[in-house]
Amino acid sequence: MGLRDRLEQDRTGQRRDMAQGVAQWRTRLLEEVDLDEMAALDVPQRRARLEKVTDHIISREGPVLSARERAALIRRVVDEALGLGVLEPLLADSGITEIMVNGPDDIYVERGGRVHRIESTFASEEQLYQTIDRIVAQVNRRVDESSPMVDARLPSGERVNVIIPPLSLTGPVLTIRRFPRAFTIDDLVQLGSVDASAGVLLAEFVKARLNVVISGGTGTGKTTMLNALSAFVPAWERVVTIEDSAELRLQQDHVISLESRPPNIEGSGQVTIRDLVRNALRMRPDRIIVGEVRGPETVDMLQAMNTGHEGSMVTVHANSADDAIYRLQTLASMSEVKLPFETIRDQINSAIDVIVHLNRGADGSRRIGEIAVVASRRQEAFKLQAVYRFEPDPLKADRIVRGRIRRSALPENLQRRLFGAGLETPEPFRAGDPPSTFQGAP
């Protein structure tokens, strides 16, 4: 065994000893207090009370510790008793966007688009299962061999996925997705996700009631972009949002938020995205916003866009704008009503105006890779016209993504739609102007 392996083994042993010590003091704490009796107190009051009791117990029975070690131990013990143990400080860290627990000994977090491993561990697999049970119990769900996969949501809004053996061969796996604050288009311009002229163009697309599809891979910022664009929906319009897990934070007054529901323990009571889309059509919406289409609800959404609900928006998983339009065709074909591909293509050509595709760079940066207009009509073969594209340069040693933005003029029919809505096409996208480029990347 090499030196590095021995050091890693020593660190693993120290982490496990620490976790076991926390479990021991948590047991002593729960012997002296009744959490049910403290239910009337708010969370800060309960935490203060438990920290005081834990301090007395450690003073009476514990080892001699420095002030820093003592405070850290008390915090860990109370986290275990009151919250989600080692996950509590991670949930309190606003810079963390994803928490990934791969068994009791491996915890990874995503920060700033990069994933790295942290030192904290669970004392045992049993402790990890207890934390998982505590999470899913909040939404009246359970995890066992008969139901080894669960999606849930914490009271604070984080989305949780759990998968356990026999489906997971690495032990219980817990993934918690954090939702960052709602970003505006101006924020995204400052972060380098889009340039200012394209931000104006996207805002005008929404104001002019164009139907927009936001595409991209996992973690590219589709929901963030959808939320930013929704800010340009006029306040007097009635908007219905439909999601698997409520992530959107629209600021308008007249917003109806709908959330799908998985089947209960007995396997009944499921409400799908498609059920909600169909119901939304009976609610007199001006616009429908779907967090993600991934199945037969795509047909219903396309029909809604074609029947008076212009200005609607959806997201879809795809690797490019071109891939997105074909993926919509595939998803729509999954309906129990078997439609010819030609009919679905007609629906897509008539319904979709713009595809905004997002990329995630090697350095963790998220940006708009392409804004493409659907230029095909009726039963023509799909044809996309890119009006904005980020062209990356080859990666250098620092692995920072750099490149240039290429813009071109909007088709005349879209410029007429903007003009008819009382809006002016941003200068780089006007017909007659030569294609423009912008060197550099934020």
N, C-alpha and C positions, 0 to 999 in steps of 0.2 A: 504493500500500500504506500503510495507516494505521500509527500508532505501535504499537498493540496487536499487529497482525499481525507487525511487524518484531521486537518483543520476543519473541513466541512463536516466530518463526523462529530468532532467536538462541538461545533456550533449547533448541529442538529440536536445533540444530547442536551446542551444548555437550554435550547428553546423548549424541548420537551419537559425538562425539569421545571422551567418557569411556568409552563402551561399547567403542569400537574400541581404546582404550588398554588396557582390561582384557583384551580378547581377545589383544592382543600379548603382555602379560606372562604370561598363562595359557600361551600357546604356549612361551615361554621356560622357564616353570616345568616343563612336561611334558617339555621336552628334558633337564632335569637330574635329574628323579626318575622312578621307575617305580612307578606306583600299584599295580600287581600285587604288587610286592615288599612293599608296605605293608598288604596285605590282612589280615595277622595282627594288626595294631594295631586298637584300638577307635577309634571316630570322634573323640573328643577328642584322642587321641594323634596320629592322622593329621593332624588339623587343626593341632595345635601344630607338628608337623614341617614341614608345608607352609608355614605362616606364617613359620617361621624361614628356610626356603630362599628364599621370596619376598622377605623383608626383605633378605637378602644380595644377591639379584639386583638389586633396585631401588637399593640402596646403591651397587652397582658400576656400574650402567648407566643408572639412571633420573634424572629431574630432581630438583631440590631442592624438597622439599615440607615443609610444616609437619607437626608430629607428628599432628595431626588428619587432615590430608589423606592422610598416609602410612598411617595405621591403616585409614582407609576404603578406600584402594586395595588394601591387602593383603587385607582382608576380602573385597572383591569378587573379587579374583583367585582366592582359595582357594575361595570359593563356586562360581565357574565350574569349577574343577578337580575339586572334590569332590562338589558337590551340583547344585543346579538354578539356579545363577547368580543373576540378579536376583530370582528367586522365593524364594531362601533366607531373606532377612530377613523377607519377608512370611509365610512358613510358620512362622517363629519367633515371630511376633507373635500372641499368643493372643487379642487383641481383634478380629482379622480373621476373618470367617466365610465370605467368598467371595472368590476371586481370579479376575478375568476378563481374559484377554489377547486383545484384538481386533487381531491382527497385531503386528508387532514394535514399533510406535510407540505403541500405546494399551494401557495397563494400568490396570484399575479394580479397586477393592476395596470390599467391604461391611464397614462397621464401625458397630455400634450400630443396625443396620437401615437405614442410609443408604449410598448408593453414591457414591464420588467417585474421580476420576482421580489417579494418582500420577505423580511425576516420572520414575521409572525407566523405561528402555526397553531393548529388545534391540538389539545392534549392527546386526543385519541379520536378514532373514527366514531366512537359513541358520542363524544361531545359535538362532533360535526353533525351527526344525525339529530341530536337534541336541538341544535340551532336551526336546522332545516325544518324540523317539526314545529318549532316556535314561529317560523315564518309562514308556513302553509296553513297553520291553525288560524291565523288572522283572517284568512279568506275562506274558512270552513272547507279546507281541502286536506288530503292526507297523502303520504308517500309510503308505499310498501311494495312488495313484489307483485301484487295484483294491479298496482297503479304506479309504475316506476318513473313516470314522466309527469311533471306538473309545471304549469305557468301560473304565476301569481304576481301580485303587486303589493308593495309595502305601503303602509298608510301615508308615508311621505312621498309616494309616487314612483319609487324605483321599480323597474320591471325585473322579475326574478324567474329564472328557469332552473329546474332541478331534474337531474336524471341519475338514477342509482342502479346498482346491480339488480338483475342480471344483464340489463341493457348496457351499462357502463362497466367496462373491464378494468377501470382504474379506480374503482370505489365510487363513493358519492361525489357528484360534480355539481357545484352551485355557481351560477352566473348571475350577477346583479348588474343591470344597466342603469347608470345614472343619467338623469336628464338635465343638461345644463340650462342656464337661464335662457330666456327667449332672446335671440339675437335679431337685430334689425338689419335691413340691407346696408345701412351705413356702417354698422358693426362689421359686417362681412367684407365690406370694401376695405375697412381699416385692417382687417385680419389677412387681406390678400386673397380671399376666396373668389372675388370677382372684382373687375375694375368698375370705376364710377359710371362710365357710359352704359355698360351692360346692366348695371343696377337700375339705372333710369329706364332702360328698355324693358326690363322685366316688370318694373312697377307699372309701366304703361300697358303692358300685356294684360295685367290683372284688372286695371281700371277699364280697359276696353272690352272686358269679358271674353277674352280668349281662353279656350280650354287648354290647360297646361298639364303635361306629364313630367314628373321629376324622376329621373332614373339614376341608378348607381349601384355599386356593390355595398356590402355590409360595412357600416361605420364610415360612409362617405359624407354623411351630413344631410341626408334626404329630408328627414323630419325638421331639422333646423332650417333648411331652405324653405320648406313648405310653410313653416311658421312665419318666417320673415316675409314671404310673399303675401300671406294672408292679411298682413297689416294694411294692404292697399285696397282691400274690399271695403266699399263705402259703408258707413255706419248704419244706413237705413235699410240695408239688405238683410234678409233672413238667411242665415247660414246653418247648415246641418253638417257636423263633423262625425265621421264614422271611423273607429279604430279598434284594433285588438286590445291595446292597452293605451289608455288616454294619455297622450304626450303633448298634444297641441295646446297652445295657450293663446287663443284668439282674444283680442282686446275689445272687440265690438260688443255692443250690448245685446244684439239679437242673435245669439249663438245657441244652438241646441247640440249638445255633445252626447253621442251615443257610443256605447262600448259593447263589443261582443261578449258572449258568456260561454265558457266551456261546459261540457256535461258535468253533472254532479257525481257524487260517489256511486250512485246507482246507474250512471250512464245516461241519464235523461236531463232535459232542461236546457240543452245547448241552443244558443242563438248565434248564428253565423253572421259574417260580414254581409253575405248576400241577403239574409233576412232583413238586416238593418237598411241596406240600400233600397230594397223594395218598399220597406215601411217609410223611408225618408221621402219617397216620391209622393206619398199621401199627406205629407206635412207642409205642403206649399213652400218648398225651399226656393230661394233665388239661386243659391249655389249649393253644391254638395262637395265636400272635401273628404276624401277617403285616405286614411293613413297609408294603406298599402293594398293593392289588388294582387291576389295570388291564386285566383281560381275562377269559378263560374260567375262570381259577382261582376267580373269584367264586362260581360254582356250587358248586364243591367246598367252599369255605369256608362257604357257607350251609348245606350239608348237614352239615358237621362241627358247626356250631353247633346244628343241629337233632337231632343224634344223640349226645348225651352229652358234648359238649365245651363246656359252658356256661362263661362267664367268658372266652371268647376275645375278642381285640381285633384290629382292622385299621384302616388309614388309607386314605382315598380322596381324590383331588382333586375338589373341588367348590366352588361359590361360595356355598352356603348349606346349612343342614341339609335344607331341602326339596329342593334340587337333589341333595344327596348320595344320598337314598333312590331317586330316579329314575335317577341315574347307576349305582347298584348294579344296578338292573333292566336297564339297557342293557348293562352289562358282562357280566352273567350270560347275556344273550341271545346273546353272541358265541361261546358253546360250540358245538362241532361237533354236539352233540346238541341239536337244535332244540326248545326247550321253549316252550309257549304262555306269553304274558305273564301270563296269569292264574295259571299254575302258579308262575312266578317270584315273582309278587306274594305268593302264599301262603307261599312259602319265606321271603321277606324279613320278612313280618309275623310269622311264627313265630320267626324266628331273631334279629332285631335288637331289642334292648331300648332302647338309648339312642344318640343321635347327639350328639357334642360337636363343635361347629363353631368354628373359629378364624379370626380376622380379623387383618389387618395394617393398622395405621393409616397415615395420611399422614405422621406423624412417625416412622415406623419401628417403633412399638410393636406388640407381638404380645399378643393377649389372647383369651380365650374370648368369642365373640360370642353364642353360644347353646348351651344344653343342652336338647335336645328328646327327649321320650319317644315311642316309637312306640306310639300308642294304638289303631291299627287291628289287627284280628285276621282270620286266615284270608284269604278272598278279598275282604275289604272294600277299598274304595279307601283309598289311603294317607292316614293322618291322624297328624299330629305335634302334640304338646302341649308347648309351650315352658315349662319350669319355671325357666329362668334366661336372661336376655337383657340384653346391654349395649346401651343406646340412646345413640348419640353425639349430642352437641350440635353445632350449626354451627361450623365451624372459624373461629377468630379469627386476628388478624394473626400471632401467634406460631406458628400451625399446630400447636399441641399438641392432641392429641385428648382431649377431656373428655366426660363424659356421666354417665349414671346406670344403675344395675343394677336390673332388675325381676325379682322372684322370685314364684313361685306354687306352690301345693301339688302334691305328687306324686300321681299317680293312686293309688287305694286298693290296686290289685293290687300295685304296686311297694312301697308301704308295708308290705303284708303280707309280701312277699318279704324285705324288710330285717328285719322283726320275726322272721320264721322263721329267719333267719340269726343271730339274737341281736344285732341292730344296732338303733340308734334313729335315726329320721329326724331330721335337723337341724331345729331349731325353725322357721326361715323356710319350710320345705318341707312342714310337716305339714298334713294335711287339716283344714279348719275355720278355719285362720288366713287373714286377708285378705291379698291380694297386698301385698308389701312392696317398697319402693324404697330405694336407697342413692345419695345424690347425690355426685358427684365421681368423679374418676379419678386413679389414681396417676400 
